[in-house]
């Protein structure tokens, strides 16, 4: 029996299972890869919002990373909520040492409820410490605006932002997600690479249940890169995966509920791999 491909997530928690490492591990499983996780923050949150955040001491992350990498290397890794500069520098050390492992960064700054998950210093450090090592970064429109410093309100500004990520920050690829756009009928994501630009379009569904979409989307990309898929193929699957996840939300909670991490598995199956 062949050993499974391994994907690692480095992020915060969600005790209700809709976002963070919980969503990442579900997404890895749905894509047929083995999931590992290193925790950065313990977050008390639910579908109604974030109640408390307890950021772990950076030494705790360092110990987890050492445990993982001294035993079995992941085939791809992703980061979500990273609380401090010290944590980013620990992660950067591994990105430098294992620069052949694909790295996906979901620059998590706000929860769907609007609660801030990152202070201003952490936002600034993200651009300097982690984004230059990204195989693919996956910002939504507000995050892309925060990182690039420009207002994004049309296709021209999306291209301008993509150019900043690739040619100024140094990311190998970036997906600027269109979920926050004003288009009521469709959601268009733009993948910028060092060679080309691609668009991925899916219908927009009228639902408030979108908790954990960013985590899930980036986790699927990570899983597909772990399998050796191209950036284009990984993003293409992630776009379809998240679209079905939103279409078939499980209606959990009294606020912004989670997406369905197994909708793709049920509707499309894994026999297309």
C-alpha positions as a Markdown table, in Angstrom:
| # | Residue | x | y | z |
|---|---|---|---|---|
| 1 | Unk | 0.0 | 0.0 | 0.0 |
| 2 | Unk | 1.3 | 3.4 | -1.0 |
| 3 | Unk | 1.8 | 5.9 | 1.8 |
| 4 | Unk | -0.7 | 8.8 | 1.6 |
| 5 | Unk | 0.2 | 12.3 | 0.7 |
| 6 | Unk | 0.4 | 14.6 | 3.7 |
| 7 | Unk | -0.8 | 18.2 | 4.1 |
| 8 | Unk | 0.0 | 20.3 | 7.2 |
| 9 | Unk | -2.1 | 23.2 | 8.5 |
| 10 | Unk | -0.6 | 25.8 | 10.9 |
| 11 | Unk | -3.5 | 27.9 | 12.3 |
| 12 | Unk | -5.9 | 28.6 | 15.1 |
| 13 | Unk | -8.9 | 26.6 | 16.3 |
| 14 | Unk | -12.7 | 26.8 | 16.0 |
| 15 | Unk | -14.4 | 24.7 | 18.7 |
| 16 | Unk | -17.6 | 24.6 | 16.5 |
| 17 | Unk | -15.7 | 23.1 | 13.7 |
| 18 | Unk | -16.4 | 25.5 | 10.9 |
| 19 | Unk | -13.1 | 27.3 | 10.4 |
| 20 | Unk | -9.4 | 27.1 | 11.3 |
| 21 | Unk | -7.6 | 23.8 | 11.7 |
| 22 | Unk | -10.9 | 21.9 | 12.1 |
| 23 | Unk | -12.1 | 23.0 | 8.7 |
| 24 | Unk | -8.6 | 22.4 | 7.2 |
| 25 | Unk | -8.5 | 18.8 | 8.4 |
| 26 | Unk | -12.0 | 18.1 | 7.1 |
| 27 | Unk | -11.0 | 19.5 | 3.7 |
| 28 | Unk | -7.8 | 17.5 | 3.6 |
| 29 | Unk | -9.8 | 14.3 | 4.3 |
| 30 | Unk | -12.4 | 15.2 | 1.6 |
| 31 | Unk | -9.5 | 15.5 | -0.9 |
| 32 | Unk | -8.0 | 12.2 | 0.1 |
| 33 | Unk | -4.8 | 13.4 | 1.8 |
| 34 | Unk | -3.6 | 12.8 | 5.4 |
| 35 | Unk | -3.9 | 15.9 | 7.5 |
| 36 | Unk | -1.5 | 17.2 | 10.2 |
| 37 | Unk | -2.0 | 20.4 | 12.3 |
| 38 | Unk | 0.1 | 22.7 | 14.4 |
| 39 | Unk | -1.9 | 25.1 | 16.6 |
| 40 | Unk | -1.1 | 28.8 | 16.9 |
| 41 | Unk | -4.1 | 30.1 | 18.8 |
| 42 | Unk | -7.0 | 28.8 | 20.8 |
| 43 | Unk | -10.1 | 30.7 | 19.6 |
| 44 | Unk | -13.4 | 30.7 | 21.4 |
| 45 | Unk | -15.8 | 31.3 | 18.5 |
| 46 | Unk | -19.0 | 30.1 | 17.0 |
| 47 | Unk | -21.3 | 31.0 | 14.2 |
| 48 | Unk | -22.3 | 34.2 | 16.0 |
| 49 | Unk | -18.7 | 35.6 | 16.4 |
| 50 | Unk | -15.4 | 35.4 | 18.2 |
| 51 | Unk | -15.7 | 35.6 | 21.9 |
| 52 | Unk | -12.0 | 35.2 | 23.0 |
| 53 | Unk | -8.6 | 34.6 | 21.5 |
| 54 | Unk | -5.7 | 33.0 | 23.4 |
| 55 | Unk | -2.5 | 33.2 | 21.4 |
| 56 | Unk | -0.1 | 30.4 | 22.3 |
| 57 | Unk | 3.5 | 31.2 | 23.3 |
| 58 | Unk | 5.7 | 31.0 | 20.2 |
| 59 | Unk | 7.7 | 28.2 | 21.8 |
| 60 | Unk | 4.7 | 26.0 | 21.8 |
| 61 | Unk | 4.5 | 26.4 | 18.0 |
| 62 | Unk | 8.2 | 25.7 | 17.7 |
| 63 | Unk | 7.8 | 22.5 | 19.6 |
| 64 | Unk | 4.9 | 21.3 | 17.5 |
| 65 | Unk | 6.8 | 22.1 | 14.3 |
| 66 | Unk | 9.9 | 20.2 | 15.5 |
| 67 | Unk | 7.7 | 17.2 | 16.4 |
| 68 | Unk | 6.2 | 17.1 | 12.9 |
| 69 | Unk | 9.3 | 17.8 | 10.7 |
| 70 | Unk | 11.6 | 15.5 | 12.7 |
| 71 | Unk | 9.3 | 12.6 | 12.0 |
| 72 | Unk | 7.5 | 12.9 | 8.6 |
| 73 | Unk | 7.7 | 15.7 | 6.1 |
| 74 | Unk | 4.4 | 17.1 | 4.7 |
| 75 | Unk | 4.0 | 17.2 | 0.9 |
| 76 | Unk | 2.5 | 20.7 | 1.2 |
| 77 | Unk | 1.6 | 23.1 | 4.0 |
| 78 | Unk | -0.6 | 26.1 | 4.7 |
| 79 | Unk | -0.9 | 28.8 | 7.3 |
| 80 | Unk | -4.0 | 30.5 | 8.5 |
| 81 | Unk | -4.2 | 32.6 | 11.6 |
| 82 | Unk | -0.7 | 33.5 | 12.7 |
| 83 | Unk | -0.7 | 35.6 | 15.9 |
| 84 | Unk | 2.8 | 37.1 | 16.2 |
| 85 | Unk | 6.0 | 38.0 | 14.5 |
| 86 | Unk | 7.8 | 35.3 | 16.5 |
| 87 | Unk | 5.5 | 32.6 | 15.1 |
| 88 | Unk | 6.0 | 33.9 | 11.6 |
| 89 | Unk | 9.8 | 33.8 | 11.9 |
| 90 | Unk | 9.6 | 30.2 | 13.2 |
| 91 | Unk | 7.5 | 29.2 | 10.2 |
| 92 | Unk | 9.8 | 31.1 | 7.9 |
| 93 | Unk | 12.8 | 29.0 | 9.1 |
| 94 | Unk | 11.0 | 25.9 | 7.9 |
| 95 | Unk | 10.0 | 27.5 | 4.6 |
| 96 | Unk | 13.6 | 28.4 | 3.9 |
| 97 | Unk | 14.9 | 24.9 | 4.9 |
| 98 | Unk | 12.3 | 23.0 | 2.9 |
| 99 | Unk | 11.8 | 25.4 | 0.0 |
| 100 | Unk | 10.7 | 22.6 | -2.3 |
| 101 | Unk | 7.5 | 22.0 | -0.2 |
| 102 | Unk | 4.6 | 24.0 | -1.6 |
| 103 | Unk | 3.3 | 26.6 | 0.8 |
| 104 | Unk | -0.2 | 28.2 | 0.7 |
| 105 | Unk | -0.9 | 31.2 | 2.9 |
| 106 | Unk | -4.4 | 32.3 | 3.8 |
| 107 | Unk | -3.8 | 35.8 | 5.2 |
| 108 | Unk | -6.5 | 35.6 | 7.8 |
| 109 | Unk | -7.3 | 39.0 | 9.2 |
| 110 | Unk | -11.0 | 39.1 | 9.9 |
| 111 | Unk | -13.5 | 36.4 | 10.9 |
| 112 | Unk | -16.8 | 36.3 | 8.9 |
| 113 | Unk | -18.4 | 38.0 | 11.8 |
| 114 | Unk | -16.1 | 41.0 | 11.3 |
| 115 | Unk | -14.0 | 40.3 | 14.4 |
| 116 | Unk | -10.3 | 41.1 | 14.0 |
| 117 | Unk | -8.0 | 38.1 | 14.2 |
| 118 | Unk | -4.8 | 40.0 | 13.7 |
| 119 | Unk | -3.3 | 43.2 | 15.0 |
| 120 | Unk | -1.7 | 45.9 | 12.9 |
| 121 | Unk | 1.9 | 44.8 | 13.6 |
| 122 | Unk | 1.1 | 41.2 | 12.6 |
| 123 | Unk | -0.5 | 42.4 | 9.4 |
| 124 | Unk | 2.7 | 44.3 | 8.5 |
| 125 | Unk | 5.0 | 41.4 | 9.4 |
| 126 | Unk | 2.9 | 39.0 | 7.3 |
| 127 | Unk | 3.9 | 40.8 | 4.1 |
| 128 | Unk | 7.6 | 40.9 | 4.9 |
| 129 | Unk | 8.1 | 37.5 | 6.6 |
| 130 | Unk | 5.7 | 34.9 | 5.0 |
| 131 | Unk | 4.2 | 36.2 | 1.8 |
| 132 | Unk | 7.5 | 36.2 | -0.2 |
| 133 | Unk | 7.7 | 32.4 | 0.3 |
| 134 | Unk | 4.1 | 31.7 | -0.8 |
| 135 | Unk | 3.5 | 29.2 | -3.6 |
| 136 | Unk | 0.0 | 30.6 | -3.6 |
| 137 | Unk | -1.6 | 33.3 | -1.4 |
| 138 | Unk | -5.4 | 33.4 | -1.1 |
| 139 | Unk | -6.6 | 36.8 | 0.0 |
| 140 | Unk | -10.1 | 37.9 | -0.3 |
| 141 | Unk | -10.7 | 41.5 | -1.6 |
| 142 | Unk | -10.5 | 43.3 | 1.8 |
| 143 | Unk | -7.3 | 41.3 | 2.7 |
| 144 | Unk | -5.8 | 42.1 | -0.7 |
| 145 | Unk | -6.5 | 45.8 | -0.2 |
| 146 | Unk | -4.9 | 45.7 | 3.3 |
| 147 | Unk | -1.8 | 44.0 | 1.9 |
| 148 | Unk | -1.3 | 46.0 | -1.2 |
| 149 | Unk | -2.5 | 49.4 | 0.0 |
| 150 | Unk | -4.8 | 50.0 | -3.0 |
| 151 | Unk | -8.6 | 50.1 | -3.4 |
| 152 | Unk | -9.9 | 47.2 | -5.4 |
| 153 | Unk | -13.2 | 47.9 | -7.1 |
| 154 | Unk | -12.8 | 46.8 | -10.7 |
| 155 | Unk | -10.8 | 44.4 | -12.9 |
| 156 | Unk | -8.0 | 46.9 | -13.5 |
| 157 | Unk | -7.4 | 47.2 | -9.8 |
| 158 | Unk | -7.5 | 43.5 | -9.3 |
| 159 | Unk | -4.8 | 43.1 | -11.9 |
| 160 | Unk | -2.8 | 45.9 | -10.2 |
| 161 | Unk | -3.1 | 44.0 | -6.9 |
| 162 | Unk | -2.0 | 40.8 | -8.5 |
| 163 | Unk | 1.0 | 42.5 | -10.0 |
| 164 | Unk | 2.0 | 43.8 | -6.5 |
| 165 | Unk | 1.8 | 40.3 | -5.0 |
| 166 | Unk | 3.9 | 38.7 | -7.8 |
| 167 | Unk | 6.4 | 41.4 | -8.7 |
| 168 | Unk | 6.8 | 43.4 | -5.5 |
| 169 | Unk | 6.0 | 41.1 | -2.6 |
| 170 | Unk | 7.5 | 38.0 | -4.4 |
| 171 | Unk | 4.7 | 35.4 | -4.0 |
| 172 | Unk | 4.9 | 32.8 | -6.8 |
| 173 | Unk | 1.1 | 32.9 | -7.2 |
| 174 | Unk | -1.9 | 34.6 | -5.7 |
| 175 | Unk | -5.7 | 34.0 | -5.9 |
| 176 | Unk | -7.6 | 37.2 | -5.4 |
| 177 | Unk | -11.0 | 35.9 | -4.4 |
| 178 | Unk | -14.2 | 37.6 | -5.6 |
| 179 | Unk | -16.6 | 36.5 | -2.9 |
| 180 | Unk | -16.8 | 40.1 | -1.5 |
| 181 | Unk | -17.5 | 41.6 | -4.9 |
| 182 | Unk | -20.9 | 43.3 | -5.7 |
| 183 | Unk | -21.8 | 40.8 | -8.4 |
| 184 | Unk | -25.0 | 39.2 | -7.3 |
| 185 | Unk | -25.0 | 36.3 | -9.8 |
| 186 | Unk | -21.4 | 35.0 | -9.9 |
| 187 | Unk | -18.2 | 34.8 | -8.0 |
| 188 | Unk | -15.0 | 35.2 | -10.0 |
| 189 | Unk | -11.5 | 34.4 | -8.6 |
| 190 | Unk | -8.3 | 35.5 | -10.3 |
| 191 | Unk | -5.2 | 33.4 | -10.2 |
| 192 | Unk | -2.0 | 35.3 | -10.9 |
| 193 | Unk | 1.2 | 33.4 | -11.5 |
| 194 | Unk | 4.6 | 34.5 | -12.7 |
| 195 | Unk | 3.6 | 33.6 | -16.3 |
| 196 | Unk | -0.1 | 34.1 | -16.7 |
| 197 | Unk | -3.6 | 35.1 | -15.3 |
| 198 | Unk | -6.5 | 32.7 | -15.0 |
| 199 | Unk | -10.1 | 33.2 | -14.0 |
| 200 | Unk | -12.5 | 30.8 | -12.2 |
| 201 | Unk | -16.2 | 31.5 | -12.2 |
| 202 | Unk | -19.0 | 29.8 | -10.1 |
| 203 | Unk | -22.6 | 30.8 | -9.3 |
| 204 | Unk | -23.2 | 32.9 | -6.2 |
| 205 | Unk | -25.6 | 31.4 | -3.7 |
| 206 | Unk | -28.0 | 33.5 | -1.6 |
| 207 | Unk | -26.9 | 32.3 | 1.9 |
| 208 | Unk | -25.3 | 33.8 | 5.0 |
| 209 | Unk | -23.7 | 30.5 | 5.8 |
| 210 | Unk | -20.1 | 31.1 | 4.7 |
| 211 | Unk | -18.2 | 30.6 | 7.9 |
| 212 | Unk | -14.8 | 29.1 | 7.1 |
| 213 | Unk | -14.8 | 29.5 | 3.3 |
| 214 | Unk | -11.3 | 31.0 | 3.2 |
| 215 | Unk | -9.9 | 28.2 | 5.4 |
| 216 | Unk | -11.6 | 25.6 | 3.3 |
| 217 | Unk | -10.6 | 27.0 | -0.1 |
| 218 | Unk | -6.9 | 27.3 | 0.9 |
| 219 | Unk | -6.9 | 23.9 | 2.5 |
| 220 | Unk | -8.2 | 22.3 | -0.8 |
| 221 | Unk | -5.5 | 24.0 | -2.7 |
| 222 | Unk | -2.9 | 22.7 | -0.2 |
| 223 | Unk | -4.2 | 19.2 | -0.5 |
| 224 | Unk | -4.1 | 19.3 | -4.3 |
| 225 | Unk | -0.5 | 20.7 | -4.3 |
| 226 | Unk | 0.4 | 17.9 | -1.9 |
| 227 | Unk | -0.7 | 15.5 | -4.6 |
| 228 | Unk | 1.6 | 17.2 | -7.1 |
| 229 | Unk | -1.2 | 19.1 | -9.0 |
| 230 | Unk | -0.4 | 22.3 | -10.8 |
| 231 | Unk | -1.4 | 25.7 | -9.4 |
| 232 | Unk | -4.1 | 25.9 | -12.0 |
| 233 | Unk | -5.6 | 22.5 | -11.3 |
| 234 | Unk | -5.4 | 23.0 | -7.5 |
| 235 | Unk | -7.3 | 26.3 | -7.7 |
| 236 | Unk | -9.8 | 25.0 | -10.2 |
| 237 | Unk | -10.7 | 22.1 | -7.9 |
| 238 | Unk | -10.8 | 24.4 | -4.8 |
| 239 | Unk | -13.2 | 26.8 | -6.6 |
| 240 | Unk | -15.6 | 23.9 | -7.5 |
| 241 | Unk | -15.2 | 22.5 | -4.0 |
| 242 | Unk | -16.0 | 25.7 | -2.2 |
| 243 | Unk | -18.9 | 26.4 | -4.5 |
| 244 | Unk | -20.6 | 23.1 | -3.7 |
| 245 | Unk | -19.7 | 23.6 | 0.0 |
| 246 | Unk | -21.7 | 26.8 | 0.0 |
| 247 | Unk | -24.5 | 25.4 | -2.1 |
| 248 | Unk | -25.1 | 22.6 | 0.4 |
| 249 | Unk | -24.5 | 24.3 | 3.7 |
| 250 | Unk | -25.5 | 22.1 | 6.8 |
| 251 | Unk | -27.4 | 25.0 | 8.4 |
| 252 | Unk | -25.6 | 24.7 | 11.7 |
| 253 | Unk | -25.8 | 27.4 | 14.4 |
| 254 | Unk | -27.7 | 30.7 | 14.9 |
| 255 | Unk | -25.3 | 33.0 | 13.1 |
| 256 | Unk | -23.2 | 32.6 | 10.0 |
| 257 | Unk | -23.0 | 28.9 | 9.8 |
| 258 | Unk | -20.2 | 26.7 | 8.3 |
| 259 | Unk | -20.0 | 25.4 | 4.8 |
| 260 | Unk | -20.3 | 21.7 | 4.0 |
| 261 | Unk | -16.8 | 20.2 | 3.8 |
| 262 | Unk | -18.2 | 16.9 | 2.3 |
| 263 | Unk | -20.5 | 18.3 | -0.4 |
| 264 | Unk | -17.8 | 17.8 | -3.1 |
| 265 | Unk | -17.1 | 14.3 | -2.0 |
| 266 | Unk | -20.8 | 13.4 | -2.1 |
| 267 | Unk | -21.7 | 15.1 | -5.4 |
| 268 | Unk | -18.5 | 14.6 | -7.4 |
| 269 | Unk | -16.7 | 11.8 | -5.5 |
| 270 | Unk | -13.0 | 11.0 | -5.4 |
| 271 | Unk | -13.0 | 8.8 | -8.5 |
| 272 | Unk | -12.0 | 11.8 | -10.7 |
| 273 | Unk | -8.5 | 11.9 | -9.2 |
